[in-house]
């Protein structure tokens, strides 16, 4: 089932389009890797799909409805986002941050009901972070913080999860753990889209790649096939075609 779909989408800033005629669909249970060189528009696409900035053209459908016709609360019940920026309130505890994922349901008073508590507990179980629940965010390693951010978006309980460079600044072990976690999340029926530079690691877990480059249509394909054909190397403008 299509959870998120674009129709002739153009992204960019002001009168400067970065990528045009984007026609893609994120399905239930699918794990997509968004690849391309720096500055090509990967983060812009994620922010546009999330409704954080307006498209320059075309449209986005979320759960079969046009994104532009949904209010922020409706969007936040369908789509969760983890961006590269760290939380500003680093004095929050891990449990407090995860609980914020229930804000679309708990209202402005933030009163948690039993179903909210259950979703929070499920998110903690999925990410296996029981041992750091009482720590403050400033006490966490980069790998721990990323898992906490994923737990928060899991507590939000959306069908779609978008993540911008979720493995950046992580060591190899944490990169693998985070990608494996996201793969399991997609296998539970959610649609997961990540932007990534981790070609070799993401190729092992992603079902499809969406490849973006300046001034050309988006390349869509199975990671192994795109690697073997040289499409990935072309997208990344690698000299000699080596990765």
N, C-alpha and C positions, 0 to 999 in steps of 0.2 A: 504494500500500500504506500502511495506517495504521501510523505509527510510535509515536504517542503519542495516547492517547484518554482522555477523562474521562467518568464516568458519574454524573450528578446530584451533581457536586462542589460542596461548600460550602467557602469559604475565609474565614479571619479569625483572630482571636486570642481565646483563652479562650472566653467565652460571647458574643462579639461577632462575628457573621458580617458580612463585607463584601459578598460576592457569593455567591448560591446557585444551585442547579440549573444548573451549568455542564456542558453536553454538547457538547464540541468534539473535533475530530480533526485532528491534524497529519500530513499525508501526505508520502510520499517525493517530493522535488523541489519542495516547496511553501515559499514565503516568506510568513510571516504577520506582520502588524503589529498589535500589541496597543495600543489607544488608549483614552483616557479622561482625565478631569481628575485633577489631583494628589490623592493620598490615597484614590483610589477602590479601590485594591487590585491595581494592575498588578504591582508588585514582589512583593506577597504571592502572587499567582498564580504568578509565575515561580519563586519560592522553594518553593512547594508542589509544583509540577510537577517540580522538581528533587529533591524528597525532603528538602529542608532543614528543612521544618516540616510538621507533620501537618495533613491536612485536617480540617475540623470535621464533614464528612459526605461521603458518596459515595466514589468510588474513582478511581484513575488506573491506566491500563494502559500499559506501556512494552514495545514489541516483542511484544505479545500476552500479556504476563504482568503480574499485578498488581504495582504498584510496591512495595507494602508487603511483598511476599514476596521481594523481591530484596535481596541484601546490598549494601553500599556499593561493593564492587569490581565486582559485576555491573552496577550502575547506571552506574558511571564508564566502563564499556566500551560503553555504549549511549547515554549522554547527557552532553553537555558544557555548561558554564555559564560565562558571562562576566557578572559582576555589576558594579555601579558602583564598588565599593571598589577602590582601588589596592592593588597588592601591598605587603606590609609589608617584605619583604626587598629594598629598593631598590638594594642593592649587588650583586645578582645581575647577571650579564651577560645580554644578550638571548638568546644561545644556551642558556645555563643554564636560563632560564625556559621556553623552548620545550621543552627536553628534559624538563622536569617533566611535560609532557603525556603522556609515555610511562610514567608511574609505575604506572598500572593493569596494565601488562604487564611492567615491568622488575623488580618486586618491591621489597622494602624496601632492598636494597643499591643499587638504581638502576643496575644494570649493563645497558648498552644492547647489544642484538644488532643484526645487520645489518638486519633488518626495522624495528627501531626507528629506526635511522639514516636509512633510506629514507623513513619517514613524516615525520621531522623535516625532511629535505631537501625533501620535497614541500610541507610547510607553508610553508617559507621561500620556495619558488618561487611558491606561490599568492599570498602576501602581498607579494612583491617587497621584502623587507627585508634582502637580502644585505649592503647597505652599512652596516648598523648592528649586525651580529651581535656585535661585540666591545665595544659600548658598554654601560655600566651603566644600569640602569633609571632612575636619578635624572638621567641625562644626556639623557633623551628628551623630546621634545615630547609634548603630549597626544595628538596624532594618531598619532605613532610608537608610543607606548605602547599605544594601542588596537589597532593592527595587530599588535603583538607578542602581546597577549592573545588575539587571534583566531588567530594562528599557533599558540599553545600549545594551544588547544582543537582546532585542526585536526590537530595532531600526536597528539592523544588519539584521533582517528579514530573518532568516534561517528556514529551515524545521525541523532541529534537534537542541535541546538545551540540553547540558549536564551541570549538576551542582554538585559540590563536597561539601557535607555537607552544603546546603544553609541555614539551620536553626541553625547551631552551634553558641553558644554565644548569642542567642536571648532569650528574655523572652517568656513566654507561649503565650501571646497575639500575639506577632510578629511571633512566630513559626506558629501559626494557620493561620495568615494573609498571610504569604509567601506561605504556602502549598496550601491554597485556591486559591491564585493567580496563582500558577503553574498549578493547576488543570484546571482552566479556560483557561489558555494558551494552554494546551494540547487539550482541547475541541474545540479550534478554528482550529484544524487540524494539529498542530505541534506534533512531537514526543519529549517527555520530559523524561529524565533519571536523577534521583538524587541518590547520595549515602546518606544514612541516618542511624542514630541510633534512630530516633524517631519512634519506632515501633507502638505504639498505635495511634499516630496522622497520620502517613503515611498510616497505614492500612485503614483508613477511606477515603483516596483520591486516592491512587494508584490503578491502574487496575491490575498490576502484581508485584510480587517480583522476582528479580533475587538474589538468595542466594549463596554466595561464602564462601568456607572453604578450609583449607589446604588439598591438596592431594586427593580431591574427586570431582566428576563432579558437575557442577553448578546445584542448585535446582531452578526450575522455577514453579511458581504457583500463584494462587489467594491468596492475603494476609490472608483473613479470614480462608481459607482452610488450609493454611500452619501453621497458629497459632493453629487451632483446632487439627491438626494432630501432633503437637509438633515439626514440622520441623524447625520453627523459633527458638525455644528454643535450638534445637540441634546445629544449625548453630552458635548461639551466645554462646554456651557452658555454659548455665545457670544451676547452681546447683538447683536441685529440679524441674527444668522445669518452674520456675516462671518468669514472665516478669513484 
